[in-house]
């Protein structure tokens, strides 16, 4: 009885792996087609250099087994524009979790952002504030302050980066995450991959964020 059960379990695992591989292959094909329609370059795998240049961001400092795939690339004026799938794993063994999201990246020597990280605020963040955990709030935008955790090394510089229009934009959605430092800005929704049919709208959203914050 034990051997057939083991064989059955292994067979099921094999089927799941095959299905996952086929889905990833189909996604890559569809993303490549979307990139071509939008006149972006496309690469199935990212250069290791790309990941190294992003390690100072909170998103890319978490976990292990990090991988960037399905990379869109383009240029607009003085900006290098990229969009890609990013995966990383936290924990290990039975307690491991893998997180996947699509990320927008803007780079330019013309950008001069203060270091900041913005993400949806959780109950744990609210509890942390009772013990001095930083959260930059805006009295003029209570909804933004309720929905988002905003942290940065230079609070005054961060406040000056977020105009009233930018704050109002973030109030329309509870799921956005944005990080910036110096010549780079990334925009994403944590644990959310964007489908090929929606990638153009996602890139447009990233451009909107950059425009609002780049003053």
PyMOL commands that set and color helices and strands:
alter all, ss='L'
color gray80, all
select helices_A, chain A and resi 2-37+48-52+58-61+93-95+123-129+142-147+155-161+164-171+196-213
alter helices_A, ss='H'
color red, helices_A
select strands_A, chain A and resi 41-45+64-76+79-90+97-107+113-120+148-152+177-182+184-188
alter strands_A, ss='S'
color yellow, strands_A
deselect
rebuild
show_as cartoon
